[in-house]
């Protein structure tokens, strides 16, 4: 029976419906992260992972950083997730954002171009 339930839950329409309920209901943050039931699930997963690592190491605080802040929407989302995860885990989370203000550097146009190396 459990395999059948899992197979049904993997279906796209069912997942969309459950995700919508997860966004609206007060469910635990790890469950929201599991269902991608937030605007930026990758941010929430990163903050949750940082807090879990801090707990494993016996630390009481971490810093999370966004590079390339642009308009700041992602930074605001990161701040919201940090406050929620801090309440959930008890780990203090500082948020920092960095941006040069000039945008991304131009590449050569070649897919093998690695300006990061």
C-alpha positions in Angstrom: 0.0 0.0 0.0 2.8 2.4 0.8 4.4 1.9 -2.6 1.0 2.8 -4.2 0.7 6.0 -2.2 4.2 7.0 -3.1 3.6 6.4 -6.7 0.4 8.5 -6.6 2.2 11.3 -4.8 4.9 11.5 -7.5 2.3 12.3 -10.1 2.5 15.9 -11.3 -1.1 17.0 -10.6 -1.1 15.4 -7.2 2.2 17.0 -6.4 1.0 20.5 -7.5 -2.1 20.1 -5.3 -0.1 19.0 -2.3 2.4 21.8 -2.9 -0.4 24.3 -2.9 -1.7 23.0 0.4 1.9 22.9 1.9 2.3 26.6 1.0 -0.9 27.6 2.7 -0.8 25.4 5.8 1.5 25.9 8.8 3.7 22.8 8.2 7.3 22.4 9.5 10.0 24.0 7.3 11.8 20.8 6.4 8.5 19.5 5.0 8.0 22.7 3.0 11.5 22.3 1.7 10.9 18.7 0.7 7.9 19.7 -1.3 9.4 22.9 -2.8 6.5 24.7 -1.2 8.3 28.1 -1.0 9.2 30.7 -3.6 13.0 29.9 -3.5 13.3 26.3 -2.3 17.0 26.1 -3.0 17.6 29.0 -0.6 15.5 27.3 2.1 17.3 24.0 1.6 20.7 25.8 1.9 19.7 27.6 5.1 18.3 24.4 6.6 21.5 22.5 5.7 23.7 25.2 7.2 21.7 25.2 10.5 21.8 21.4 10.6 25.6 21.4 10.1 26.0 24.1 12.8 24.0 21.8 15.2 26.2 18.8 14.3 29.3 20.9 15.0 27.9 22.3 18.3 27.9 25.9 16.9 25.2 28.4 17.8 25.4 30.6 14.7 26.1 30.5 11.0 26.3 33.1 8.2 24.6 32.6 4.9 25.7 34.7 1.9 24.2 35.6 -1.5 26.5 36.8 -4.2 25.0 38.8 -7.0 22.2 40.5 -5.1 20.8 42.5 -8.0 17.4 44.0 -7.0 17.5 42.3 -3.6 14.5 40.0 -4.0 16.6 36.9 -3.3 18.3 38.6 -0.3 14.9 39.4 1.2 13.8 35.8 0.7 17.0 34.6 2.3 16.4 36.8 5.3 12.8 35.4 5.7 14.1 31.8 5.5 16.9 32.6 7.9 14.5 34.0 10.5 12.1 31.0 10.1 15.0 28.4 10.3 16.4 30.2 13.3 13.1 29.9 15.1 12.8 26.3 14.1 16.3 25.2 15.0 17.6 27.7 17.6 20.7 28.4 15.5 21.3 32.2 15.0 21.7 33.0 11.3 23.3 36.1 9.9 22.5 37.1 6.3 25.0 38.9 4.0 24.6 40.0 0.4 27.3 41.1 -2.1 27.0 42.7 -5.5 29.5 44.7 -7.6 26.7 46.7 -9.3 28.1 46.1 -12.8 26.5 42.8 -13.7 28.1 39.6 -14.9 31.4 39.8 -16.8 31.2 39.2 -20.6 32.4 35.8 -21.7 33.9 34.9 -25.1 30.6 33.2 -26.2 32.3 29.8 -26.2 30.6 27.2 -24.0 34.1 26.1 -22.8 34.7 29.6 -21.4 35.3 29.4 -17.7 35.9 32.9 -16.2 35.7 31.2 -12.8 39.0 29.3 -13.3 
